[in-house]
Structures are given as structure tokens and as C-alpha cells.
Amino acid sequence: MTDHERRPAAPRVSRPTFSSLIRDGLLERITSGEYAAGERLVETRIATEFGTSQAPVREALRDLEALGLIESRPRMGSTVVPFAEQTLREAYVVRAALEEAATRLCMLRGAVPRSVMEKAVAEMRRSAETGDVALMGTSSSTFHRLVVEASENRLLIRAWEALQIEARTSIALMVLEPDLATVAEDHQQLLQDMVDGDVERACRHAREHQLAYAQLPHRPNR
């Protein structure tokens, strides 16, 4: 038995939390133009609409502020700022470099977490069948996080987490509207490239997989 096989099982694919579902609902309204720049977001009103307490709403708003989509001011609450597609493109350019490096380090260590990555792909396929965009976002983020964490490079992991991958993935799925079945199959091929052991091919695919999102045309505001 190899050292890798003796390691504890990786965590299960995460499911969307209530706060992330609220965040994604608000994201859809911001990126579609339903919420105009300068519009005030009232915690109590949002909580009533989603049938929840203010705690998950507050957490969702913190995520949106960290992404630069809203701003909070004392006694003014949270207001929507203009959605800048360029920031999304820039994030994917940076992410492409980080995930290429993570793929290389992971493979050179012989630490590809195949079984749990396969579970993430299975979740993505189910998401595509049901049209569950939220689950596609969390499953995709889990897939990539497994590779990044398997690199065991702490600085790389921190830089990747600083990009707020799950939230930006949700934005990309909403704004770019890719075919979900194609997204799932591309992740399956990414995994296969890593399992095949061709480091350069896998790294190239990891890089191009992210750069493709920086280059796709964005939908106009509805």
C-alpha cells in the first residue's frame, strides 16, 4: 500500500449552504441588472423574502462585498455597485496560473485524489441533468480545491482561496451560461489527464480550462 493510499479519505463534495443560496440569488439579480447600481439592499426585507433570519443574509452580503459587488457604509447599509465583467476575467487569468501550478505539484507528488474527484464529477453530471446551477458551482469548486490542496503548497492554497472561488464560479455560471453537461465532461477529461500521468498535457488543460472562461462572451444585461 502506498503512502497516498494510507491517507485519510478526502471530505465529501460540499453542498450549497443557505447563505450561499441567498448569495447566489442576489448575484443573479445583480449580474442580470435586476438590481441597479446604487440600489440599497435591506437585510430585513431580504430575510423575509427568503424566509430566514438575518444571519445568513448578513453572511451573503459579506461575501458580495468581498467580491466588490456591493459596498457597505455606516448608517447607509449595503448598496449595489456597477458590475465589472473585467474583474471576473482577471480572476480567471490568475486562477489559470495557480491551478496549472497546483496540477503540476500534485502530479509530481503522485497525490492525485482520484476517488473523491470522481465523486465531484458525478455530482456535476447530476447537476447538469437537473439544471441545478448552484450544485454545479459547489461541485466544480470542490473538484479544483482537491487539486489545489493536494499540491501541499500553503502559499498557493492561500492565494487560491483569496480569489473566493466558489462565489466567482457562481458568477461565471450565471453570466456566461455555459452548457452544464459540457462543463461536467470537461472536468472528467481534466481528471483523466491527471490519472494518465502526462504532466505537461494535464497542466496545459488545467490552464486552458480556466482561460476559456476569461475569453467567453458575456451575456448582456436583461
SULGIGI-V68190 format. One record per helix or strand of 3 or more residues. SS is the DSSP state (H for helix, E for strand). FROM is the first residue (numbers start at 1). TO is the last residue. If there is no record, write none. Layout:
BEGIN
SS/FROM/TO
SS/FROM/TO
END
This chain:
BEGIN
H/3/6
H/18/32
H/43/50
H/54/66
E/70/73
E/77/80
H/85/108
H/114/130
H/133/150
H/154/162
H/165/176
H/180/196
H/199/215
END
